[in-house]
Amino acid sequence: MLDTKCRNDLLQFVINVQPHLQMTQQDASKNSLNDLQSEACSLPGSDGEHVLQAQFGTSKRAEKFYSNQVLGHLNEEMRRFIDRMEIMFVSTADKHGECDCTIRCGLPGFIIPLDQHTVIYPEYRGNGVMASLGNISENPHIGLLLVDFFSSTIGLHINGTAEIIENDVLLESESVPGDVRVAMEASGGRKPERWVRVRVEEAYIHCSKHIPMLKRMSKEISWGTDDENLKGGDFFGVKRNSC
């Protein structure tokens, strides 16, 4: 049975956000929006994407994707994929909805799936701004994108909720794998300052058709360095032009 709040919220979204549909609330109630609301509230994703799928005629394609590719957990193949990754994009937002997207990199295995519902990753020494962690501290919603640029050109989306975990707290857990304990023993910039734990709500593929195949080149990584030249200096000229 359709939840009343879900029905009303979606109906109001159509009326307010898409005035070009020229619907009044009374008109909308008389057409197929009831069917749309029922379907949207039972599908993955947002009300907005479901409304636009209906508007642009992509509902059947989207429903096929939801059915065939979207999980509420990590299956074994996804976990093996995560174990190989060296690059991850992280999206967060603060309590006002202001967004930030950043990148996290490490050696293969730096992102650790603890089980089918949980992933953790380390926070290494950075610029001290704490943009992602600051957002997580007031809004736990997070979107991760892991991309294999060097082999399969496949990506993996992980959406869920995040929390900040200090090293000592994480080590108190009996279920912490040896990989985490090994990471804690690293020296210098590769020693995690703390961790982020993500509870998985959605996991799904990002198809390869638009992802370029990249060639791996040799580069010495200066983990955690404060050397401005090694960090890229004033590459975009912001400091230079502000003087």
C-alpha positions, 0 to 999 in steps of 0.5 A, spaced: 500 500 500 502 506 498 505 511 503 501 517 504 507 521 505 510 518 499 504 519 495 503 527 497 511 528 497 511 526 489 505 529 487 507 536 490 514 535 487 511 534 480 507 540 481 512 545 484 518 543 480 515 542 473 510 547 472 511 546 464 507 540 465 501 545 466 498 540 472 494 543 478 493 538 484 486 536 482 488 535 474 494 531 477 490 526 481 486 524 475 491 522 471 496 516 471 500 519 477 497 515 482 501 509 478 507 513 478 507 514 485 506 507 487 512 505 482 517 510 485 516 509 492 518 501 491 524 503 486 531 505 488 533 512 487 530 518 488 523 521 487 526 526 482 529 521 478 523 517 477 519 523 475 524 525 470 524 517 467 516 518 466 517 525 463 523 523 458 520 516 457 526 512 460 522 508 465 522 501 462 530 502 461 531 504 468 527 499 471 531 494 467 537 497 470 534 497 477 532 490 477 538 487 474 544 491 477 542 495 483 543 491 490 542 493 497 549 490 499 556 488 496 556 481 492 562 477 492 564 480 485 564 487 488 568 486 494 573 483 489 573 489 485 574 493 491 580 490 493 583 491 487 582 499 487 587 504 488 582 510 486 576 512 489 571 519 488 568 521 494 561 525 494 558 528 501 554 534 503 553 539 509 547 540 513 545 545 508 546 540 502 552 544 499 556 538 496 563 537 495 567 531 491 574 529 492 578 523 491 582 518 495 588 514 493 592 508 495 595 502 494 590 496 492 586 494 498 586 501 502 579 500 501 576 495 505 570 491 505 568 488 512 562 485 510 557 485 505 554 491 508 560 495 510 566 498 507 572 502 511 577 507 508 583 511 511 584 518 511 591 520 510 594 526 512 592 532 507 591 539 507 587 540 514 581 542 511 577 536 513 572 538 508 569 531 507 569 529 514 566 536 516 560 534 511 560 527 514 560 530 521 553 533 520 550 529 514 552 522 514 549 521 506 555 519 502 556 517 495 563 513 493 565 511 486 570 506 484 573 506 477 578 501 474 581 506 469 587 500 467 583 494 466 576 493 465 574 500 465 568 499 469 566 503 475 562 501 482 557 506 485 556 505 493 551 509 496 550 509 504 551 513 510 558 514 513 561 515 520 568 517 522 572 512 526 578 513 530 584 508 530 583 506 537 576 505 537 577 501 530 582 497 533 577 495 539 573 491 534 574 483 534 572 483 527 577 488 524 581 484 519 589 483 519 589 488 513 587 494 518 592 492 523 597 492 518 595 499 515 595 502 522 603 500 523 605 504 517 609 509 518 609 516 515 604 519 510 601 512 509 599 511 516 591 512 517 590 518 521 583 515 522 577 512 518 571 512 515 566 507 515 560 506 510 554 502 511 552 500 504 545 502 502 546 501 494 551 498 490 551 498 482 555 498 476 558 504 472 558 501 465 564 502 461 562 505 455 564 512 456 570 511 461 577 511 458 582 506 458 589 509 461 596 507 461 599 506 468 606 511 468 611 511 474 610 516 479 613 516 486 608 518 491 610 522 497 605 520 502 602 525 506 608 530 504 607 538 506 612 540 501 608 545 496 612 543 490 611 535 491 604 537 492 603 541 486 605 548 488 600 554 486 598 550 479 592 554 478 595 561 480 591 562 486 596 564 491 600 568 485 594 572 483 591 574 490 598 578 492 
